[in-house]
Amino acid sequence: MRRTIVPATILTLLIVAIQLEVLSTLRFAGVVIMLVWLWPVAVGLAGFTGLAMWVAFVGGVFFDTHTTTPFGLTAIVAMLFAYGASLLGREGVGDLDSAAIWVTPSLAALAGFFAPLVYTFGGVFVFNFELWRGSLGAMMVVNAVAFFLLARPVTRLARAVGHVGERVRR
């Protein structure tokens, strides 16, 4: 895993930059698609638990330093879903090659559906009621659809990054 930390961190920072500069300005039904939550879920579904937790933490912390969200809440939500996805990924449930074609997108869609709910309720515990200002239902549905559509390519990227530095046996 040590060899994958640097490329995964660089890619995570790039994803946070895309989130902040591109996706935060685009709104679908008034909702921002949270790529910073999909990326750790995809790494987890690829079966890399430690790496998934790392990219969730780094991505969440860097995202929260540039937004007005409660500091660390994005990281906590991302780490929670990354760990859950990695449990499934290590069992081969989210495997892109051997599982049915709809399994990985469906698991990502579930994460996209419940992550805004967990995030919003997490905001209540830190007394930030501003997170309720939008439509929670719209956030859940839009992120679920976006995660479903983006899950396979992002998981392929996660699997490629997770295998960086491995020696090829001949």
N, C-alpha and C positions, 0 to 999 in steps of 0.2 A: 504494500500500500504506500510505502514511502515514496516510491517513484511516481506515483500518480497524484500526490498532493499538490505539487506545483502546477501541472497542467490543469487539474481540476479547479484549483483556486483561481487561476487566470481566467478560465472559462466562466467560473461563477461570477467573477467581477465584471466580465463582459455581459453576462446575462443581467446582472443588476443594472448596468449602464443602459442596456436595451430597455429594461423595465422602466427606468426613470426617465429616459429621454424620448422613447417612442411609445411604449404601451401606456404610460401614464397620461399621455395626451390623447390617445385614441380611446374612445368610450363606445361600447356596444350596449345599447339599451341603458346608457348612463353608468355602465360598470367598467372598471378597469380589469383586464385579464392579468392574473397574478402569476407570471412566469417564474417568479422567485419561489413559488410553492411547487410548481410543476417540476422544476429541475431536480430538487432533492427527492421527490417521489420517483422520478424516472431513474435516478441513480440507485435508489433503494430497490426498485423493481428489477434492476439489472443484477442485483444480488450483492452489492457492495455496501455493507452496513456502516462500517467506519467512515468510508468516504461519503456516504449519504448524510451522515450526521455532521460531518465537517462542512460540506457545502451548504447544508441547511443553516448551520450556525453562521458561517461567513456571509452567506447571501442575506440572511435575515438581519444581522447586525449592520452590514453596510447599507442595506435598504433603509433601515430605521434611522441611521445617522443622517440621511438625506430627506426624510419626510417628517411630517408632524405627528406620526403615529407614536404610541407608547413604546419607548425604547426597549427592545428585546422581545416584544410580543410576536413580531413576524418570525423571529428566529425560533421561538418556542413552538409556534404552530408548525413551522416547517420541519423542525426536528421531530415533533410528535408524528406527523404524517410520514416523514422519511423513515423513521424506525418501523412503523407499521408496514410500510411498503417493503422494507428490507426483509422483514420476517417472511413475507410472501415470496419475495424474490429469491431468498436463500432456499426456499422449498421448491423453487422452479415454477411457481404458480404464474408469475408474470413473465416467464421466458418467452422471448419473441419467436424463437424457432420451433419449440416443441408444444407450446400451448396453442389453443384455438386463436384465430386472428382477432377476435373481439375481446379476449381476456385482458390484455394489457390496457387497451383504451377504456374498458369498463372500470377497471380498478383505478385508473387515473381520474376518470369521471367521478367516481365516488369520493375521491380525495378532493377534487374540485368542488363538489357539492357541499361537503361538510366542513372544509377549511374556513370559508367565510363565517359559518355559524360558530365554530370554535373561536375564531378570531374576535368576533363581535362579543361573544360571551366573556372571552378573556379580557376585553376592554372594560367590561362592567366591573371586573374584580380589581382593576387598577383605577377605578372611578373615572374612566374616560367614556362618557355617554355620547360623545360626538360621533362615534362609530356607527350609531343607530340612524344617522341622518338619511342615508340612502335606503333603497329597498333591499332588504336582506334576501328576499326570495329571488329577486333579479340577479343579485350577486351570486347566489348559489347556482342558479340555472345557467347563467352565462359562463361562469368558470367551469362548470361541469361539461358543457358542450365544447368549450375551447380545449379543455384537458383531454377530452375524448378524441378530438381531431388532431391534436399535437402530440399525443402520447407515443405513438410508434416512432416518429422521427427523433424526438427528444430522447427516448430510451435507447435508440440505436447510437446516438451521440454519447450518451452516458456509458454505454457498454464499451464503445471505442476508447473513451477517456479512461475507463477503469482498467483496460488492458494495456495501457501505455507502459512501456518498460518491461513487459513480460518477455522472457526469452522464448524463442520459437525452437521447439525440439524437432530434430530431423531424424 
